[in-house]
Amino acid sequence: MDMERIHSILNNKEKCDVFYDDRPVWIQGVNENMAKVGFIDNFEEKDVFIQDLYERNLYN
């Protein structure tokens, strides 16, 4: 994922399925090339590289 897509997701009210390491996350904020994410399946938070975040292609 790139910074342009991250900003698009953060500024959009539509639901986007974002994943890190096969786990769904929500993006809490960004700082340069890092994103603070919260995991949907528990209360864990983590700082990850933006390029390690991805969206699943629902059309495959």
mmCIF file of the N, C-alpha and C atoms, coordinates in Angstrom:
data_MODEL
# 
_entry.id   MODEL 
# 
loop_
_atom_site.group_PDB 
_atom_site.id 
_atom_site.type_symbol 
_atom_site.label_atom_id 
_atom_site.label_alt_id 
_atom_site.label_comp_id 
_atom_site.label_asym_id 
_atom_site.label_entity_id 
_atom_site.label_seq_id 
_atom_site.pdbx_PDB_ins_code 
_atom_site.Cartn_x 
_atom_site.Cartn_y 
_atom_site.Cartn_z 
_atom_site.occupancy 
_atom_site.B_iso_or_equiv 
_atom_site.pdbx_formal_charge 
_atom_site.auth_seq_id 
_atom_site.auth_comp_id 
_atom_site.auth_asym_id 
_atom_site.auth_atom_id 
_atom_site.pdbx_PDB_model_num 
ATOM 1   N N  . MET A 1 1  ? 0.855   -1.159  0.000  1.00 0.00 ? 1  MET A N  1 
ATOM 2   C CA . MET A 1 1  ? 0.000   0.000   0.000  1.00 0.00 ? 1  MET A CA 1 
ATOM 3   C C  . MET A 1 1  ? 0.907   1.229   0.000  1.00 0.00 ? 1  MET A C  1 
ATOM 4   N N  . ASP A 1 2  ? 0.419   2.317   -0.575 1.00 0.00 ? 2  ASP A N  1 
ATOM 5   C CA . ASP A 1 2  ? 1.220   3.532   -0.597 1.00 0.00 ? 2  ASP A CA 1 
ATOM 6   C C  . ASP A 1 2  ? 0.518   4.654   0.174  1.00 0.00 ? 2  ASP A C  1 
ATOM 7   N N  . MET A 1 3  ? 1.237   5.745   0.376  1.00 0.00 ? 3  MET A N  1 
ATOM 8   C CA . MET A 1 3  ? 0.735   6.865   1.181  1.00 0.00 ? 3  MET A CA 1 
ATOM 9   C C  . MET A 1 3  ? -0.527  7.475   0.578  1.00 0.00 ? 3  MET A C  1 
ATOM 10  N N  . GLU A 1 4  ? -0.603  7.541   -0.744 1.00 0.00 ? 4  GLU A N  1 
ATOM 11  C CA . GLU A 1 4  ? -1.789  8.100   -1.399 1.00 0.00 ? 4  GLU A CA 1 
ATOM 12  C C  . GLU A 1 4  ? -3.031  7.282   -1.058 1.00 0.00 ? 4  GLU A C  1 
ATOM 13  N N  . ARG A 1 5  ? -2.915  5.957   -1.087 1.00 0.00 ? 5  ARG A N  1 
ATOM 14  C CA . ARG A 1 5  ? -4.057  5.100   -0.767 1.00 0.00 ? 5  ARG A CA 1 
ATOM 15  C C  . ARG A 1 5  ? -4.421  5.217   0.717  1.00 0.00 ? 5  ARG A C  1 
ATOM 16  N N  . ILE A 1 6  ? -3.431  5.313   1.581  1.00 0.00 ? 6  ILE A N  1 
ATOM 17  C CA . ILE A 1 6  ? -3.696  5.479   3.018  1.00 0.00 ? 6  ILE A CA 1 
ATOM 18  C C  . ILE A 1 6  ? -4.522  6.738   3.261  1.00 0.00 ? 6  ILE A C  1 
ATOM 19  N N  . HIS A 1 7  ? -4.120  7.849   2.653  1.00 0.00 ? 7  HIS A N  1 
ATOM 20  C CA . HIS A 1 7  ? -4.866  9.094   2.826  1.00 0.00 ? 7  HIS A CA 1 
ATOM 21  C C  . HIS A 1 7  ? -6.266  8.990   2.234  1.00 0.00 ? 7  HIS A C  1 
ATOM 22  N N  . SER A 1 8  ? -6.403  8.283   1.134  1.00 0.00 ? 8  SER A N  1 
ATOM 23  C CA . SER A 1 8  ? -7.720  8.070   0.536  1.00 0.00 ? 8  SER A CA 1 
ATOM 24  C C  . SER A 1 8  ? -8.628  7.305   1.495  1.00 0.00 ? 8  SER A C  1 
ATOM 25  N N  . ILE A 1 9  ? -8.091  6.277   2.128  1.00 0.00 ? 9  ILE A N  1 
ATOM 26  C CA . ILE A 1 9  ? -8.873  5.486   3.086  1.00 0.00 ? 9  ILE A CA 1 
ATOM 27  C C  . ILE A 1 9  ? -9.248  6.332   4.305  1.00 0.00 ? 9  ILE A C  1 
ATOM 28  N N  . LEU A 1 10 ? -8.296  7.087   4.832  1.00 0.00 ? 10 LEU A N  1 
ATOM 29  C CA . LEU A 1 10 ? -8.554  7.893   6.026  1.00 0.00 ? 10 LEU A CA 1 
ATOM 30  C C  . LEU A 1 10 ? -9.548  9.019   5.769  1.00 0.00 ? 10 LEU A C  1 
ATOM 31  N N  . ASN A 1 11 ? -9.584  9.548   4.552  1.00 0.00 ? 11 ASN A N  1 
ATOM 32  C CA . ASN A 1 11 ? -10.485 10.656  4.231  1.00 0.00 ? 11 ASN A CA 1 
ATOM 33  C C  . ASN A 1 11 ? -11.815 10.208  3.655  1.00 0.00 ? 11 ASN A C  1 
ATOM 34  N N  . ASN A 1 12 ? -12.012 8.912   3.534  1.00 0.00 ? 12 ASN A N  1 
ATOM 35  C CA . ASN A 1 12 ? -13.216 8.355   2.929  1.00 0.00 ? 12 ASN A CA 1 
ATOM 36  C C  . ASN A 1 12 ? -14.077 7.723   4.013  1.00 0.00 ? 12 ASN A C  1 
ATOM 37  N N  . LYS A 1 13 ? -15.375 7.859   3.910  1.00 0.00 ? 13 LYS A N  1 
ATOM 38  C CA . LYS A 1 13 ? -16.272 7.275   4.903  1.00 0.00 ? 13 LYS A CA 1 
ATOM 39  C C  . LYS A 1 13 ? -16.671 5.837   4.558  1.00 0.00 ? 13 LYS A C  1 
ATOM 40  N N  . GLU A 1 14 ? -16.276 5.359   3.374  1.00 0.00 ? 14 GLU A N  1 
ATOM 41  C CA . GLU A 1 14 ? -16.596 3.989   2.997  1.00 0.00 ? 14 GLU A CA 1 
ATOM 42  C C  . GLU A 1 14 ? -15.737 3.004   3.778  1.00 0.00 ? 14 GLU A C  1 
ATOM 43  N N  . LYS A 1 15 ? -16.283 1.826   4.016  1.00 0.00 ? 15 LYS A N  1 
ATOM 44  C CA . LYS A 1 15 ? -15.541 0.784   4.710  1.00 0.00 ? 15 LYS A CA 1 
ATOM 45  C C  . LYS A 1 15 ? -14.515 0.173   3.760  1.00 0.00 ? 15 LYS A C  1 
ATOM 46  N N  . CYS A 1 16 ? -13.282 0.065   4.218  1.00 0.00 ? 16 CYS A N  1 
ATOM 47  C CA . CYS A 1 16 ? -12.214 -0.565  3.451  1.00 0.00 ? 16 CYS A CA 1 
ATOM 48  C C  . CYS A 1 16 ? -11.605 -1.662  4.305  1.00 0.00 ? 16 CYS A C  1 
ATOM 49  N N  . ASP A 1 17 ? -11.445 -2.831  3.738  1.00 0.00 ? 17 ASP A N  1 
ATOM 50  C CA . ASP A 1 17 ? -10.833 -3.948  4.452  1.00 0.00 ? 17 ASP A CA 1 
ATOM 51  C C  . ASP A 1 17 ? -9.326  -3.885  4.274  1.00 0.00 ? 17 ASP A C  1 
ATOM 52  N N  . VAL A 1 18 ? -8.642  -3.493  5.341  1.00 0.00 ? 18 VAL A N  1 
ATOM 53  C CA . VAL A 1 18 ? -7.189  -3.370  5.339  1.00 0.00 ? 18 VAL A CA 1 
ATOM 54  C C  . VAL A 1 18 ? -6.623  -4.466  6.229  1.00 0.00 ? 18 VAL A C  1 
ATOM 55  N N  . PHE A 1 19 ? -5.511  -5.066  5.775  1.00 0.00 ? 19 PHE A N  1 
ATOM 56  C CA . PHE A 1 19 ? -4.931  -6.191  6.495  1.00 0.00 ? 19 PHE A CA 1 
ATOM 57  C C  . PHE A 1 19 ? -3.444  -5.978  6.726  1.00 0.00 ? 19 PHE A C  1 
ATOM 58  N N  . TYR A 1 20 ? -2.966  -6.590  7.797  1.00 0.00 ? 20 TYR A N  1 
ATOM 59  C CA . TYR A 1 20 ? -1.543  -6.685  8.085  1.00 0.00 ? 20 TYR A CA 1 
ATOM 60  C C  . TYR A 1 20 ? -1.294  -8.107  8.572  1.00 0.00 ? 20 TYR A C  1 
ATOM 61  N N  . ASP A 1 21 ? -0.406  -8.809  7.911  1.00 0.00 ? 21 ASP A N  1 
ATOM 62  C CA . ASP A 1 21 ? -0.051  -10.173 8.320  1.00 0.00 ? 21 ASP A CA 1 
ATOM 63  C C  . ASP A 1 21 ? -1.290  -11.070 8.437  1.00 0.00 ? 21 ASP A C  1 
ATOM 64  N N  . ASP A 1 22 ? -2.168  -10.994 7.432  1.00 0.00 ? 22 ASP A N  1 
ATOM 65  C CA . ASP A 1 22 ? -3.409  -11.787 7.361  1.00 0.00 ? 22 ASP A CA 1 
ATOM 66  C C  . ASP A 1 22 ? -4.409  -11.483 8.471  1.00 0.00 ? 22 ASP A C  1 
ATOM 67  N N  . ARG A 1 23 ? -4.253  -10.349 9.134  1.00 0.00 ? 23 ARG A N  1 
ATOM 68  C CA . ARG A 1 23 ? -5.186  -9.954  10.193 1.00 0.00 ? 23 ARG A CA 1 
ATOM 69  C C  . ARG A 1 23 ? -5.811  -8.610  9.830  1.00 0.00 ? 23 ARG A C  1 
ATOM 70  N N  . PRO A 1 24 ? -7.129  -8.473  10.008 1.00 0.00 ? 24 PRO A N  1 
ATOM 71  C CA . PRO A 1 24 ? -7.776  -7.192  9.705  1.00 0.00 ? 24 PRO A CA 1 
ATOM 72  C C  . PRO A 1 24 ? -7.380  -6.132  10.728 1.00 0.00 ? 24 PRO A C  1 
ATOM 73  N N  . VAL A 1 25 ? -7.131  -4.925  10.209 1.00 0.00 ? 25 VAL A N  1 
ATOM 74  C CA . VAL A 1 25 ? -6.720  -3.808  11.065 1.00 0.00 ? 25 VAL A CA 1 
ATOM 75  C C  . VAL A 1 25 ? -7.495  -2.555  10.701 1.00 0.00 ? 25 VAL A C  1 
ATOM 76  N N  . TRP A 1 26 ? -7.479  -1.603  11.611 1.00 0.00 ? 26 TRP A N  1 
ATOM 77  C CA . TRP A 1 26 ? -7.953  -0.260  11.295 1.00 0.00 ? 26 TRP A CA 1 
ATOM 78  C C  . TRP A 1 26 ? -6.794  0.685   11.524 1.00 0.00 ? 26 TRP A C  1 
ATOM 79  N N  . ILE A 1 27 ? -6.684  1.665   10.661 1.00 0.00 ? 27 ILE A N  1 
ATOM 80  C CA . ILE A 1 27 ? -5.563  2.598   10.682 1.00 0.00 ? 27 ILE A CA 1 
ATOM 81  C C  . ILE A 1 27 ? -5.902  3.739   11.637 1.00 0.00 ? 27 ILE A C  1 
ATOM 82  N N  . GLN A 1 28 ? -5.065  3.894   12.664 1.00 0.00 ? 28 GLN A N  1 
ATOM 83  C CA . GLN A 1 28 ? -5.295  4.937   13.657 1.00 0.00 ? 28 GLN A CA 1 
ATOM 84  C C  . GLN A 1 28 ? -4.600  6.235   13.274 1.00 0.00 ? 28 GLN A C  1 
ATOM 85  N N  . GLY A 1 29 ? -3.489  6.138   12.566 1.00 0.00 ? 29 GLY A N  1 
ATOM 86  C CA . GLY A 1 29 ? -2.763  7.335   12.158 1.00 0.00 ? 29 GLY A CA 1 
ATOM 87  C C  . GLY A 1 29 ? -1.523  6.970   11.373 1.00 0.00 ? 29 GLY A C  1 
ATOM 88  N N  . VAL A 1 30 ? -0.934  7.956   10.723 1.00 0.00 ? 30 VAL A N  1 
ATOM 89  C CA . VAL A 1 30 ? 0.277   7.733   9.939  1.00 0.00 ? 30 VAL A CA 1 
ATOM 90  C C  . VAL A 1 30 ? 1.313   8.783   10.293 1.00 0.00 ? 30 VAL A C  1 
ATOM 91  N N  . ASN A 1 31 ? 2.574   8.388   10.166 1.00 0.00 ? 31 ASN A N  1 
ATOM 92  C CA . ASN A 1 31 ? 3.699   9.274   10.403 1.00 0.00 ? 31 ASN A CA 1 
ATOM 93  C C  . ASN A 1 31 ? 4.808   8.851   9.457  1.00 0.00 ? 31 ASN A C  1 
ATOM 94  N N  . GLU A 1 32 ? 5.019   9.646   8.413  1.00 0.00 ? 32 GLU A N  1 
ATOM 95  C CA . GLU A 1 32 ? 5.993   9.352   7.357  1.00 0.00 ? 32 GLU A CA 1 
ATOM 96  C C  . GLU A 1 32 ? 5.707   7.987   6.732  1.00 0.00 ? 32 GLU A C  1 
ATOM 97  N N  . ASN A 1 33 ? 6.558   6.984   6.933  1.00 0.00 ? 33 ASN A N  1 
ATOM 98  C CA . ASN A 1 33 ? 6.341   5.673   6.289  1.00 0.00 ? 33 ASN A CA 1 
ATOM 99  C C  . ASN A 1 33 ? 5.818   4.622   7.270  1.00 0.00 ? 33 ASN A C  1 
ATOM 100 N N  . MET A 1 34 ? 5.351   5.072   8.437  1.00 0.00 ? 34 MET A N  1 
ATOM 101 C CA . MET A 1 34 ? 4.821   4.157   9.446  1.00 0.00 ? 34 MET A CA 1 
ATOM 102 C C  . MET A 1 34 ? 3.339   4.458   9.690  1.00 0.00 ? 34 MET A C  1 
ATOM 103 N N  . ALA A 1 35 ? 2.597   3.418   10.015 1.00 0.00 ? 35 ALA A N  1 
ATOM 104 C CA . ALA A 1 35 ? 1.192   3.574   10.367 1.00 0.00 ? 35 ALA A CA 1 
ATOM 105 C C  . ALA A 1 35 ? 0.954   2.910   11.713 1.00 0.00 ? 35 ALA A C  1 
ATOM 106 N N  . LYS A 1 36 ? 0.166   3.541   12.552 1.00 0.00 ? 36 LYS A N  1 
ATOM 107 C CA . LYS A 1 36 ? -0.259  2.929   13.804 1.00 0.00 ? 36 LYS A CA 1 
ATOM 108 C C  . LYS A 1 36 ? -1.590  2.249   13.505 1.00 0.00 ? 36 LYS A C  1 
ATOM 109 N N  . VAL A 1 37 ? -1.638  0.940   13.729 1.00 0.00 ? 37 VAL A N  1 
ATOM 110 C CA . VAL A 1 37 ? -2.849  0.185   13.440 1.00 0.00 ? 37 VAL A CA 1 
ATOM 111 C C  . VAL A 1 37 ? -3.352  -0.488  14.709 1.00 0.00 ? 37 VAL A C  1 
ATOM 112 N N  . GLY A 1 38 ? -4.646  -0.711  14.735 1.00 0.00 ? 38 GLY A N  1 
ATOM 113 C CA . GLY A 1 38 ? -5.288  -1.495  15.780 1.00 0.00 ? 38 GLY A CA 1 
ATOM 114 C C  . GLY A 1 38 ? -5.864  -2.735  15.128 1.00 0.00 ? 38 GLY A C  1 
ATOM 115 N N  . PHE A 1 39 ? -5.707  -3.870  15.774 1.00 0.00 ? 39 PHE A N  1 
ATOM 116 C CA . PHE A 1 39 ? -6.219  -5.116  15.227 1.00 0.00 ? 39 PHE A CA 1 
ATOM 117 C C  . PHE A 1 39 ? -7.692  -5.273  15.585 1.00 0.00 ? 39 PHE A C  1 
ATOM 118 N N  . ILE A 1 40 ? -8.488  -5.676  14.607 1.00 0.00 ? 40 ILE A N  1 
ATOM 119 C CA . ILE A 1 40 ? -9.930  -5.812  14.787 1.00 0.00 ? 40 ILE A CA 1 
ATOM 120 C C  . ILE A 1 40 ? -10.263 -6.934  15.771 1.00 0.00 ? 40 ILE A C  1 
ATOM 121 N N  . ASP A 1 41 ? -9.458  -7.998  15.777 1.00 0.00 ? 41 ASP A N  1 
ATOM 122 C CA . ASP A 1 41 ? -9.788  -9.182  16.576 1.00 0.00 ? 41 ASP A CA 1 
ATOM 123 C C  . ASP A 1 41 ? -9.364  -9.109  18.039 1.00 0.00 ? 41 ASP A C  1 
ATOM 124 N N  . ASN A 1 42 ? -8.665  -8.043  18.457 1.00 0.00 ? 42 ASN A N  1 
ATOM 125 C CA . ASN A 1 42 ? -8.331  -7.836  19.869 1.00 0.00 ? 42 ASN A CA 1 
ATOM 126 C C  . ASN A 1 42 ? -7.938  -6.380  20.085 1.00 0.00 ? 42 ASN A C  1 
ATOM 127 N N  . PHE A 1 43 ? -7.403  -6.051  21.233 1.00 0.00 ? 43 PHE A N  1 
ATOM 128 C CA . PHE A 1 43 ? -7.079  -4.661  21.553 1.00 0.00 ? 43 PHE A CA 1 
ATOM 129 C C  . PHE A 1 43 ? -5.627  -4.300  21.257 1.00 0.00 ? 43 PHE A C  1 
ATOM 130 N N  . GLU A 1 44 ? -4.906  -5.178  20.568 1.00 0.00 ? 44 GLU A N  1 
ATOM 131 C CA . GLU A 1 44 ? -3.498  -4.952  20.265 1.00 0.00 ? 44 GLU A CA 1 
ATOM 132 C C  . GLU A 1 44 ? -3.330  -3.789  19.288 1.00 0.00 ? 44 GLU A C  1 
ATOM 133 N N  . GLU A 1 45 ? -2.297  -2.981  19.516 1.00 0.00 ? 45 GLU A N  1 
ATOM 134 C CA . GLU A 1 45 ? -1.914  -1.906  18.610 1.00 0.00 ? 45 GLU A CA 1 
ATOM 135 C C  . GLU A 1 45 ? -0.469  -2.129  18.204 1.00 0.00 ? 45 GLU A C  1 
ATOM 136 N N  . LYS A 1 46 ? -0.116  -1.653  17.010 1.00 0.00 ? 46 LYS A N  1 
ATOM 137 C CA . LYS A 1 46 ? 1.236   -1.876  16.524 1.00 0.00 ? 46 LYS A CA 1 
ATOM 138 C C  . LYS A 1 46 ? 1.594   -0.796  15.511 1.00 0.00 ? 46 LYS A C  1 
ATOM 139 N N  . ASP A 1 47 ? 2.871   -0.410  15.490 1.00 0.00 ? 47 ASP A N  1 
ATOM 140 C CA . ASP A 1 47 ? 3.399   0.479   14.450 1.00 0.00 ? 47 ASP A CA 1 
ATOM 141 C C  . ASP A 1 47 ? 3.978   -0.398  13.353 1.00 0.00 ? 47 ASP A C  1 
ATOM 142 N N  . VAL A 1 48 ? 3.504   -0.218  12.123 1.00 0.00 ? 48 VAL A N  1 
ATOM 143 C CA . VAL A 1 48 ? 3.932   -1.052  11.004 1.00 0.00 ? 48 VAL A CA 1 
ATOM 144 C C  . VAL A 1 48 ? 4.313   -0.165  9.823  1.00 0.00 ? 48 VAL A C  1 
ATOM 145 N N  . PHE A 1 49 ? 5.104   -0.708  8.920  1.00 0.00 ? 49 PHE A N  1 
ATOM 146 C CA . PHE A 1 49 ? 5.430   0.010   7.695  1.00 0.00 ? 49 PHE A CA 1 
ATOM 147 C C  . PHE A 1 49 ? 4.202   0.055   6.788  1.00 0.00 ? 49 PHE A C  1 
ATOM 148 N N  . ILE A 1 50 ? 3.962   1.193   6.173  1.00 0.00 ? 50 ILE A N  1 
ATOM 149 C CA . ILE A 1 50 ? 2.806   1.364   5.302  1.00 0.00 ? 50 ILE A CA 1 
ATOM 150 C C  . ILE A 1 50 ? 2.811   0.347   4.169  1.00 0.00 ? 50 ILE A C  1 
ATOM 151 N N  . GLN A 1 51 ? 3.986   0.045   3.618  1.00 0.00 ? 51 GLN A N  1 
ATOM 152 C CA . GLN A 1 51 ? 4.039   -0.894  2.493  1.00 0.00 ? 51 GLN A CA 1 
ATOM 153 C C  . GLN A 1 51 ? 3.667   -2.324  2.904  1.00 0.00 ? 51 GLN A C  1 
ATOM 154 N N  . ASP A 1 52 ? 3.597   -2.610  4.210  1.00 0.00 ? 52 ASP A N  1 
ATOM 155 C CA . ASP A 1 52 ? 3.203   -3.940  4.669  1.00 0.00 ? 52 ASP A CA 1 
ATOM 156 C C  . ASP A 1 52 ? 1.690   -4.084  4.833  1.00 0.00 ? 52 ASP A C  1 
ATOM 157 N N  . LEU A 1 53 ? 0.957   -2.997  4.682  1.00 0.00 ? 53 LEU A N  1 
ATOM 158 C CA . LEU A 1 53 ? -0.506  -3.043  4.729  1.00 0.00 ? 53 LEU A CA 1 
ATOM 159 C C  . LEU A 1 53 ? -1.034  -3.359  3.335  1.00 0.00 ? 53 LEU A C  1 
ATOM 160 N N  . TYR A 1 54 ? -2.159  -4.053  3.291  1.00 0.00 ? 54 TYR A N  1 
ATOM 161 C CA . TYR A 1 54 ? -2.730  -4.374  1.984  1.00 0.00 ? 54 TYR A CA 1 
ATOM 162 C C  . TYR A 1 54 ? -4.232  -4.539  2.089  1.00 0.00 ? 54 TYR A C  1 
ATOM 163 N N  . GLU A 1 55 ? -4.873  -4.474  0.933  1.00 0.00 ? 55 GLU A N  1 
ATOM 164 C CA . GLU A 1 55 ? -6.305  -4.718  0.812  1.00 0.00 ? 55 GLU A CA 1 
ATOM 165 C C  . GLU A 1 55 ? -6.480  -6.013  0.033  1.00 0.00 ? 55 GLU A C  1 
ATOM 166 N N  . ARG A 1 56 ? -7.460  -6.781  0.416  1.00 0.00 ? 56 ARG A N  1 
ATOM 167 C CA . ARG A 1 56 ? -7.746  -8.010  -0.325 1.00 0.00 ? 56 ARG A CA 1 
ATOM 168 C C  . ARG A 1 56 ? -8.573  -7.665  -1.551 1.00 0.00 ? 56 ARG A C  1 
ATOM 169 N N  . ASN A 1 57 ? -8.248  -8.302  -2.651 1.00 0.00 ? 57 ASN A N  1 
ATOM 170 C CA . ASN A 1 57 ? -9.015  -8.120  -3.881 1.00 0.00 ? 57 ASN A CA 1 
ATOM 171 C C  . ASN A 1 57 ? -10.241 -9.016  -3.809 1.00 0.00 ? 57 ASN A C  1 
ATOM 172 N N  . LEU A 1 58 ? -11.403 -8.415  -3.674 1.00 0.00 ? 58 LEU A N  1 
ATOM 173 C CA . LEU A 1 58 ? -12.646 -9.179  -3.496 1.00 0.00 ? 58 LEU A CA 1 
ATOM 174 C C  . LEU A 1 58 ? -13.152 -9.794  -4.794 1.00 0.00 ? 58 LEU A C  1 
ATOM 175 N N  . TYR A 1 59 ? -12.535 -9.435  -5.901 1.00 0.00 ? 59 TYR A N  1 
ATOM 176 C CA . TYR A 1 59 ? -13.037 -9.897  -7.185 1.00 0.00 ? 59 TYR A CA 1 
ATOM 177 C C  . TYR A 1 59 ? -12.348 -11.144 -7.689 1.00 0.00 ? 59 TYR A C  1 
ATOM 178 N N  . ASN A 1 60 ? -11.338 -11.640 -7.012 1.00 0.00 ? 60 ASN A N  1 
ATOM 179 C CA . ASN A 1 60 ? -10.630 -12.862 -7.443 1.00 0.00 ? 60 ASN A CA 1 
ATOM 180 C C  . ASN A 1 60 ? -11.330 -14.098 -6.939 1.00 0.00 ? 60 ASN A C  1 
# 
